[in-house]
């Protein structure tokens, strides 16, 4: 083939791929707009990535319905339990620094003792916290009371009733991470009771625990001598240039914050979490893309935040059919260090909170991010749309 024919062939192929990419972009945009129109959702934003860049990003609906403020990829909101993946990366960094390892007895680290009253002689290890098999249970009433709502008292009667019914009363005195953990997990604590623990040995039964996750983050505070917020700022946010990502709502980014909604017509007050590492991170789709791309690089042995060996350990499926704990099925996913290892080849995590839904998914070639300022119980439809088009867009030129 002559050089001129080669160039002509290349141009034809490139143009064909570009047209296909545009068709995929148009199709996914229409599907997502239809999803918004057919559901009672104020707003959301999505991003699709390949290893090098964002190949599709868009916002839909409103970040603030009353002000007609559009939801964009730069809009900031709480991402719920997707935050736990930042505990995972931080734990691996802490392990690299020699603070402890996944087999460490947590009571050799903590300044107070955490003992399961049903099995006082059993050791709770770091790995039990990261796989939700520690035996620490969430009392949902107490946990919901730990949310700290901002601003004036709620005046909307239906909202007041719903918040009260769900115990979002913000009436706890233990309002820092350490005071809450001590109050909940030690016999001297005001929130302690035997039922805060499972009647199962560590590692034997799975029970999703926000409080156990927050305790894992607190281990890092104890050994590093800095708050978990400062630790993540130094070792994750700053290196990845996530300049508008933080654990607490700031005046600096107030205009970019999405209003959380109970329904499309009823706004919730802003809030932060006492146990903030388990679900309190505030970020945008654009900045979360920087993080997801770094996770993809880890899968490709090309990351900078932690060592390749640490990444392999973090993403390694923990359980086998022979070792799977009670109350857990391997039918759809396994567990890594906090991460969900899905059977369809993706790794990721979902997040839910009042007025917040979020998902991140990725493999070696493709990343998916979804964020919305309302709780969506079933996100299978939106995720199926994104999973359908993500590999197509990730493989195409933008």
C-alpha positions, -999 to +999 in steps of 0.1 A: +000+000+000+014+034-010+018+062+017-010+081+001-034+051+002-023+044+038-032+080+048-065+078+029-073+045+047-064+060+081-086+091+075-116+069+065-112+047+096-108+076+119-138+094+104-159+062+107-149+059+144-157+095+151-191+092+136-198+061+156-186+079+188-209+108+181-238+084+175-231+067+208-229+101+226-262+112+211-279+079+220-267+078+256-277+114+261-312+107+248-315+077+270-304+096+301-327+125+293-356+100+290-346+085+324-348+120+340-381+127+324-397+094+334-387+096+370-393+120+399-356+131+400-344+167+405-310+162+388-280+140+382-247+139+364-227+111+348-192+105+334-178+077+313-140+072+312-113+053+294-077+050+308-067+084+294-097+108+297-133+114+302-151+104+269-186+114+280-199+137+307-231+155+312-255+168+337-293+166+337-320+184+356-314+207+385-290+210+414-314+235+429-350+232+416-363+264+432-335+285+417-335+265+384-298+259+389-287+232+365-269+200+377-236+199+359-205+176+361-190+203+383-219+202+408-208+190+443-228+167+465-225+140+491-216+106+476-227+084+505-209+051+509-187+055+479-167+074+505-157+040+520-135+033+491-114+063+502-110+045+536-098+015+515-070+035+497-061+052+530-058+019+548-034+006+521-013+038+524-013+033+562-002-003+558+026+009+535+037+033+563+040+004+587+011+014+610-006-020+610-017-047+585-050-063+577-044-091+602-037-067+631-059-069+662-077-035+664-073-034+701-035-032+698-042+001+680-072+017+697-069+039+729-101+021+741-111-016+739-138-028+715-150-062+726-179-083+713-198-091+745-210-124+730-174-135+723-151-115+746-121-136+738-123-133+700-100-110+682-115-084+658-090-077+631-086-048+606-097-071+578-130-078+596-139-041+594-131-039+557-153-069+548-182-060+572-176-092+592-164-076+625-196-083+644-203-045+649-239-038+640-255-004+631-284+005+653-302+025+626-321+047+650-289+058+668-270+061+636-296+083+620-296+105+651-259+112+645-266+132+613-259+169+619-283+191+600-273+227+591-293+259+590-326+269+605-351+244+620-372+226+593-406+242+590-421+219+563-446+198+583-445+167+560-407+168+560-406+172+598-428+142+602-407+120+579-374+131+595-388+124+630-402+090+619-367+081+606-350+095+637-331+123+619-333+143+651-297+154+655-300+151+692-269+132+702-243+148+724-214+127+711-208+146+679-172+139+670-159+107+655-140+095+686-167+105+711-194+087+690-173+055+686-165+054+723-201+060+733-214+033+710-187+006+713-175+007+749-195-005+780-191+029+796-207+047+766-241+064+767-250+046+734-237+012+743-257-019+744-250-056+739-271-056+707-246-032+691-228-065+683-237-096+664-240-130+682-214-143+657-177-146+658-156-121+638-153-133+602-183-156+604-212-134+595-215-104+572-235-073+583-230-040+565-217-016+591-212+021+587-199+024+623-174-004+617-162+014+586-158+046+605-138+027+631-114+015+604-108+052+594-102+061+631-074+035+633-056+056+607-061+087+629-047+070+659-015+058+641-009+088+619-016+115+645-038+135+621-075+135+614-088+112+587-099+143+567-063+156+568-049+122+559-071+119+528-063+155+518-025+148+520-025+113+504-054+113+480-071+147+472-039+168+468-020+143+447-050+138+424-057+176+422-092+171+437-093+207+448-130+209+455-134+176+473-139+177+510-156+159+539-176+190+550-196+216+532-175+248+528-184+284+522-159+284+493-179+259+473-214+267+486-227+278+452-217+245+436-235+224+462-265+204+450-295+207+473-304+173+487-340+163+480-365+139+497-387+142+466-384+165+436-405+190+454-393+187+490-357+198+498-338+185+527-315+206+549-278+202+543-261+179+568-228+163+577-221+130+593-206+125+628-191+092+614-181+111+582-155+087+567-183+061+562-203+083+538-197+120+541-175+129+512-185+158+490-172+159+454-183+163+418-184+140+388-154+158+373-132+154+404-145+118+411-133+110+376-097+118+386-101+092+414-117+066+392-090+070+366-064+064+393-082+032+403-081+021+367-044+028+366-040+006+397-056-022+378-031-016+350-001-015+374+004+022+366-007+041+397+010+066+420-011+068+451-002+034+465+022+006+454+011-021+429+013-048+456-011-027+478-035-022+449-035-060+442-043-067+478-070-040+479-088-054+449-083-091+456-115-111+462-115-122+498-140-150+499-143-184+483-174-206+481-158-225+510-151-194+532-181-171+524-196-158+557-232-162+567-256-136+553-235-131+522-239-145+487-212-147+460-239-148+433-233-112+421-202-100+439-173-106+462-155-082+486-120-067+485-108-041+510-142-023+512-145-025+474-172-046+457-158-070+432-187-077+408-191-109+388-196-089+356-160-077+357-165-043+373-151-031+406-169-004+424-192+008+452-226+024+456-236+052+479-270+061+495-279+088+519-309+112+524-309+132+492-280+114+476-273+085+454-239+076+438-222+048+420-187+042+406-177+012+385-146+005+366-124-022+350-091-019+332-105+000+303-138+016+313-150+038+341-186+048+350-197+075+375-233+084+385-244+110+411-279+123+419-292+147+446-320+123+456-321+088+470-329+063+443-336+029+457-333+010+424-307+023+401-305-008+379-321+010+349-297+039+349-267+016+354-278-007+326-278+023+302-244+034+313-230-001+312-243-006+276-227+025+262-196+029+284-174+002+266-185+016+232-176+052+242-144+042+260-131+025+229-140+054+206-123+087+200-140+117+216 
